[in-house]
Amino acid sequence: MIDRSVFRDDPVSVAPRLLGATLTHVTDAGTVSIRLSEVEAYRGVGRDPGSHAHRGPTPRTATMFAEPGHLYAYFTYGMHVCLNVVAHSSGEAGAVLLRGGTVVAGLELARERRPTASIDRDLARGPARLGLALGVPLAADGADLLSSPFSLTLPAETVTFESGPRTGVSGAGGGGDYPWRFWIPGDAGVSPYKRHPRALG
């Protein structure tokens, strides 16, 4: 069982620790587990222009200010749910976006949930795909990732990783000043990197 203190730290420090971790979600339809291979860190108020929490708490971002180790889920493009692990020091805000991974259990169910994926490596290769494969709804925002129906297991050993600019964040929150995307090089679950002109917020 993970000690919650793992998440009571700067999200930039927490993010690479999640690489190689396995996130499991149990539903009535079955269980899917995904090994994480790509994540992004987002800090809080006044510390990260690319973060949803940059301007302070709102009904949408309240969970980013809540207890570390919980799920921050948000809707994007009006159709996809993206998943984050809340991570921050006391009195701050922050989260780690789960950008990509590989299905390691519940493959058939993940395929049913992602019928447009032509190959298995694409089932959870990208934040929206990852959420769909796990079957996590927006209503799960605020759920404790250390309690049923979720479980999160860290890897036994630290994995080798690389870092670079975050995906989909431009302007003050993007570029080389914020190399807060972390990934396992050569891993099949890492999504293709794309620069994007739209800033978050």
Residue pairs with C-beta under 8 A, 6 or more apart in sequence:
1 146
2 69
2 146
2 152
2 153
2 154
4 67
4 68
4 69
4 146
6 14
6 17
6 69
6 154
7 14
7 68
7 69
7 85
7 86
7 87
7 88
8 68
8 87
8 88
8 89
8 90
9 87
9 88
9 89
10 41
10 43
10 87
10 88
10 89
10 94
11 41
11 42
11 43
11 87
11 88
11 94
11 95
11 96
11 180
12 41
12 43
12 180
14 41
14 85
14 87
14 96
15 39
15 40
15 41
15 87
15 96
15 180
15 182
16 39
16 161
16 163
16 182
17 154
17 158
18 36
18 39
18 85
18 96
18 98
18 154
19 36
19 37
19 38
19 39
19 155
19 159
19 161
19 182
19 183
19 184
20 35
20 36
20 37
20 154
20 155
20 159
20 184
21 35
21 36
21 152
21 153
21 154
21 155
22 33
22 34
22 35
22 36
22 104
22 152
22 153
23 33
23 34
23 36
23 98
23 101
23 134
23 145
23 150
23 151
23 152
24 31
24 32
24 33
24 34
24 105
24 150
24 151
24 152
24 153
25 31
25 32
25 33
25 134
25 135
25 136
25 149
25 150
26 148
26 149
26 150
27 135
27 149
29 109
29 135
30 106
30 109
31 105
31 106
31 109
32 103
32 105
32 106
32 109
32 110
32 113
32 133
32 134
32 135
33 103
33 104
33 105
33 106
34 101
34 102
34 103
34 104
34 124
34 130
34 133
34 134
34 189
35 101
35 102
35 104
35 189
36 98
36 100
36 101
36 189
37 100
37 101
37 102
37 183
37 184
37 187
37 188
37 189
37 190
38 99
38 100
38 101
38 181
38 182
38 183
38 184
38 187
38 189
38 190
38 191
39 96
39 97
39 98
39 99
39 181
39 182
39 183
40 96
40 97
40 99
40 166
40 167
40 180
40 181
40 182
41 87
41 94
41 96
41 97
41 180
41 182
42 48
42 50
42 51
42 52
42 53
42 64
42 84
42 94
42 95
42 96
42 97
42 180
43 51
43 53
43 88
43 92
43 93
43 94
44 51
44 53
44 54
44 64
44 65
44 88
44 92
44 93
44 94
45 53
45 54
45 55
45 56
45 92
45 93
46 54
47 54
47 92
48 54
48 94
48 173
48 178
49 171
49 172
49 173
49 199
49 201
50 166
50 169
50 171
50 172
50 173
50 174
50 178
50 199
50 200
50 201
51 64
51 93
51 94
51 95
51 173
51 200
52 60
52 61
52 64
52 74
52 200
52 201
53 61
53 64
53 65
53 93
53 94
53 95
54 173
54 201
55 201
57 64
57 65
57 93
60 74
61 72
61 74
61 93
63 70
63 71
63 72
63 73
63 86
63 141
63 142
64 72
64 84
64 86
64 88
64 93
64 94
64 95
65 88
65 92
65 93
66 86
66 142
67 86
67 144
68 86
68 87
68 88
69 85
69 86
69 87
69 144
69 145
69 146
70 85
70 86
70 142
70 143
70 144
70 145
71 83
71 84
71 85
71 86
71 136
71 140
71 141
71 142
71 143
71 144
71 145
71 150
72 83
72 84
72 85
72 86
72 95
72 141
72 142
73 81
73 82
73 83
73 84
73 131
73 136
73 137
73 138
73 140
73 141
74 81
74 82
74 84
74 138
74 141
75 81
75 82
75 138
76 82
76 128
77 128
80 127
80 128
80 131
80 132
81 128
81 131
81 132
81 136
81 137
81 138
82 97
82 98
82 127
82 128
82 131
83 97
83 98
83 127
83 130
83 131
83 134
83 136
84 95
84 96
84 97
84 98
85 95
85 96
85 98
85 145
85 152
86 94
86 95
87 94
87 95
87 96
88 94
88 95
97 127
98 127
98 130
99 126
99 127
99 130
99 167
99 181
99 183
99 191
100 124
100 125
100 126
100 127
100 129
100 130
100 183
100 189
100 190
100 191
101 124
101 125
101 130
101 189
102 121
102 123
102 124
102 187
102 188
102 189
103 110
103 120
103 123
103 124
103 133
107 120
107 123
109 135
110 123
110 124
110 133
110 134
111 117
111 120
111 123
113 132
113 133
113 135
114 122
114 123
114 124
114 129
114 132
114 133
117 123
117 129
121 188
121 189
122 129
123 129
123 133
124 130
124 133
124 134
124 189
125 188
125 189
125 190
125 191
126 191
127 191
143 149
143 150
144 150
145 151
145 152
146 152
159 184
160 184
160 185
161 182
161 183
161 184
161 185
162 182
162 183
162 185
163 179
163 180
163 181
163 182
163 183
164 179
164 181
164 193
165 174
165 175
165 176
165 178
165 179
165 181
165 195
166 173
166 174
166 178
166 180
166 181
167 181
167 191
167 193
167 194
167 195
167 196
168 194
168 196
168 198
168 200
169 178
169 196
169 199
169 200
170 195
170 196
170 197
170 198
170 199
171 199
172 199
173 199
173 200
173 201
174 195
174 199
181 193
183 190
184 190
